[in-house]
Amino acid sequence: MYDVVVIGAGPVGSQVACRLAGMGYSVAVLERNTRLGEQVCCSGIVGRECANSFSINGGVVLRAANSARLFSPSGRMIRLRRDEPQAFIVDRAALNMELARRAQEKGADYVLSCLCRDVVVRDDKVRVETVSQGKSLHFEARAAVVATGFAPGLTEKLGLGRSGDFVTGAQAEVSACALDEIEVYFGSEIAPGFFGWLVPTQPERALVGLLSRHSPGLYLRKLMSSLEAEGKIVSDGANITYGAIPLKPLPRTYTDRVLVAGDAAGMVKPTTGGGVYYGLMSANLAADTLGKALETDKLSADDLSGYERKWKSELGRELQVGFWGRKLYERLRDRQVDKAFDIILSDGVLDALLGSPDVSFDWHGEAVLKLVGHHAVSRVLRVVRAPLRLSRIGSN
Ligand SMILES: Cc1cc2nc3c(=O)[nH]c(=O)nc-3n(C[C@H](O)[C@H](O)[C@H](O)COP(=O)(O)OP(=O)(O)OC[C@H]3O[C@@H](n4cnc5c(N)ncnc54)[C@H](O)[C@@H]3O)c2cc1C
């Protein structure tokens, strides 16, 4: 019997496994794919704070980014630039493999081609039911961590519910001609309520993608055609991949002997859909809570509830403000977005935002509140009473 079975060998599962194995616990990581880093759908942009906190460097980093160009629906352009790199574009498959390597080095076992079907919680253990190469196989452990990414099946079976909102991302790898900055595109014709992106990765290569509540593939093909017409990319035969992204946390992220972390728990920036950093943060909080509980063999839901209190105190406000900002943005018409761009460009707002130390790639809540709190921007966005209510959130 293992101390902990972790379900899912994405960045979050491997981070949980690494930390628990480092505390001396026996850990098995179960992954449905046949290889680590397989079937990854992600642009791989992580902020500087994330890269520093989790030592994401060296071979997995494709390039650093200290600027980005944002395009409004009618083509107005804002250039965000700071002197220091604000983010890093990483090879996501390589990141998955690197984090798994670190966990294996600490002693975690990896079982590939192993699809987890159910987690049965008993008084003294969990029994994880899987199918591996056509055969039923089960694993027993004192506790389990669900790190399956956005896959509501298991969390629903465990009585933890599902994330209240999600969006689908679509992405393709293309050839890019002389692209040296991240580009972001807004507008209802491009990605209604969300945005599209073009991210340089390796020389002459880029990822083009977008988020949309409906027809993401259709919108992406349209975006690729227009970027191709502008001469920015060549998308011949590009293969589109899809991934669902939760926009709200699970109603509950713990039960007897089980914790849920990362995308599976909805630990994602609702503004952009970026989930690597908050996922890794939740992985550490889950591992620390579980590590203590294993030590005293107190693994009831009550004993594990501290995990949810901790992530709420670190991320709760950010997730709520971000979700509120996201819903506000989704209601805007293209002309309001254009107007907001005009104000940001003309009224010193951009400099104020860039100059503010509490506005960063990894934390968007303050930027959202600063923007809607700006009188001219809020007039355009028609924001009513938001910040007062939001100022109390995150205190639960
Ligand atoms: C198009 C797109 C672009 C994105 N770009 C960014 C970005 O630039 N920056 C960023 O921070 N985030 C980005 N994200 C989000 C990011 O990919 C996720 O937040 C991140 O991968 C979450 O990590 P995770 O370990 O929780 O889940 P995942 O990375 O999804 O890993 C879960 C693992 O569990 C395995 N698994 C699932 N179910 C089972 C099962 N039943 N049994 C066994 N194994 C199972 C899966 O095969 C997978 O390997 C993007 C997402 C999309 C869709």
Ligand as a Chemical Component Dictionary entry (heavy atoms), coordinates in Angstrom:
data_LIG
# 
_chem_comp.id                   LIG 
_chem_comp.type                 NON-POLYMER 
_chem_comp.pdbx_formal_charge   0 
_chem_comp.three_letter_code    LIG 
# 
loop_
_chem_comp_atom.comp_id 
_chem_comp_atom.atom_id 
_chem_comp_atom.alt_atom_id 
_chem_comp_atom.type_symbol 
_chem_comp_atom.charge 
_chem_comp_atom.model_Cartn_x 
_chem_comp_atom.model_Cartn_y 
_chem_comp_atom.model_Cartn_z 
_chem_comp_atom.pdbx_ordinal 
LIG C1  C1  C 0 -5.194 26.206 -25.400 1  
LIG C2  C2  C 0 -4.679 26.371 -23.978 2  
LIG C3  C3  C 0 -3.639 27.236 -23.709 3  
LIG C4  C4  C 0 -3.170 27.384 -22.397 4  
LIG N1  N1  N 0 -2.124 28.239 -22.167 5  
LIG C5  C5  C 0 -1.670 28.400 -20.910 6  
LIG C6  C6  C 0 -0.567 29.262 -20.663 7  
LIG O1  O1  O 0 0.026  29.860 -21.570 8  
LIG N2  N2  N 0 -0.145 29.409 -19.360 9  
LIG C7  C7  C 0 -0.746 28.753 -18.332 10 
LIG O2  O2  O 0 -0.365 28.960 -17.168 11 
LIG N3  N3  N 0 -1.785 27.920 -18.556 12 
LIG C8  C8  C 0 -2.247 27.710 -19.814 13 
LIG N4  N4  N 0 -3.274 26.840 -20.031 14 
LIG C9  C9  C 0 -3.829 26.087 -18.888 15 
LIG C10 C10 C 0 -2.849 24.991 -18.466 16 
LIG O3  O3  O 0 -2.607 24.142 -19.558 17 
LIG C11 C11 C 0 -3.430 24.194 -17.291 18 
LIG O4  O4  O 0 -3.826 25.100 -16.287 19 
LIG C12 C12 C 0 -2.419 23.210 -16.715 20 
LIG O5  O5  O 0 -2.062 22.246 -17.665 21 
LIG C13 C13 C 0 -3.021 22.515 -15.484 22 
LIG O6  O6  O 0 -2.156 21.509 -15.014 23 
LIG P1  P1  P 0 -2.766 20.217 -14.284 24 
LIG O7  O7  O 0 -1.594 19.377 -13.907 25 
LIG O8  O8  O 0 -3.763 20.624 -13.271 26 
LIG O9  O9  O 0 -3.611 19.476 -15.428 27 
LIG P2  P2  P 0 -3.106 18.848 -16.804 28 
LIG O10 O10 O 0 -1.929 19.539 -17.320 29 
LIG O11 O11 O 0 -4.341 18.776 -17.644 30 
LIG O12 O12 O 0 -2.642 17.378 -16.400 31 
LIG C14 C14 C 0 -3.576 16.401 -15.993 32 
LIG C15 C15 C 0 -3.005 15.026 -16.299 33 
LIG O13 O13 O 0 -3.890 14.033 -15.787 34 
LIG C16 C16 C 0 -4.076 13.005 -16.733 35 
LIG N5  N5  N 0 -5.384 12.409 -16.483 36 
LIG C17 C17 C 0 -6.604 12.975 -16.645 37 
LIG N6  N6  N 0 -7.578 12.146 -16.258 38 
LIG C18 C18 C 0 -6.960 11.011 -15.829 39 
LIG C19 C19 C 0 -7.438 9.785  -15.303 40 
LIG N7  N7  N 0 -8.749 9.566  -15.127 41 
LIG N8  N8  N 0 -6.534 8.815  -14.972 42 
LIG C20 C20 C 0 -5.188 9.024  -15.152 43 
LIG N9  N9  N 0 -4.695 10.185 -15.647 44 
LIG C21 C21 C 0 -5.565 11.175 -15.970 45 
LIG C22 C22 C 0 -3.986 13.726 -18.075 46 
LIG O14 O14 O 0 -3.663 12.825 -19.115 47 
LIG C23 C23 C 0 -2.898 14.756 -17.800 48 
LIG O15 O15 O 0 -1.612 14.250 -18.091 49 
LIG C24 C24 C 0 -3.768 26.652 -21.327 50 
LIG C25 C25 C 0 -4.820 25.776 -21.603 51 
LIG C26 C26 C 0 -5.273 25.624 -22.907 52 
LIG C27 C27 C 0 -6.408 24.661 -23.183 53 
# 
loop_
_chem_comp_bond.comp_id 
_chem_comp_bond.atom_id_1 
_chem_comp_bond.atom_id_2 
_chem_comp_bond.value_order 
_chem_comp_bond.pdbx_ordinal 
LIG C1  C2  SING 1  
LIG C2  C3  SING 2  
LIG C2  C26 DOUB 3  
LIG C3  C4  DOUB 4  
LIG C4  N1  SING 5  
LIG C4  C24 SING 6  
LIG N1  C5  DOUB 7  
LIG C5  C6  SING 8  
LIG C5  C8  SING 9  
LIG C6  O1  DOUB 10 
LIG C6  N2  SING 11 
LIG N2  C7  SING 12 
LIG C7  O2  DOUB 13 
LIG C7  N3  SING 14 
LIG N3  C8  DOUB 15 
LIG C8  N4  SING 16 
LIG N4  C9  SING 17 
LIG N4  C24 SING 18 
LIG C9  C10 SING 19 
LIG C10 O3  SING 20 
LIG C10 C11 SING 21 
LIG C11 O4  SING 22 
LIG C11 C12 SING 23 
LIG C12 O5  SING 24 
LIG C12 C13 SING 25 
LIG C13 O6  SING 26 
LIG O6  P1  SING 27 
LIG P1  O7  DOUB 28 
LIG P1  O8  SING 29 
LIG P1  O9  SING 30 
LIG O9  P2  SING 31 
LIG P2  O10 DOUB 32 
LIG P2  O11 SING 33 
LIG P2  O12 SING 34 
LIG O12 C14 SING 35 
LIG C14 C15 SING 36 
LIG C15 O13 SING 37 
LIG C15 C23 SING 38 
LIG O13 C16 SING 39 
LIG C16 N5  SING 40 
LIG C16 C22 SING 41 
LIG N5  C17 SING 42 
LIG N5  C21 SING 43 
LIG C17 N6  DOUB 44 
LIG N6  C18 SING 45 
LIG C18 C19 SING 46 
LIG C18 C21 DOUB 47 
LIG C19 N7  SING 48 
LIG C19 N8  DOUB 49 
LIG N8  C20 SING 50 
LIG C20 N9  DOUB 51 
LIG N9  C21 SING 52 
LIG C22 O14 SING 53 
LIG C22 C23 SING 54 
LIG C23 O15 SING 55 
LIG C24 C25 DOUB 56 
LIG C25 C26 SING 57 
LIG C26 C27 SING 58 
# 
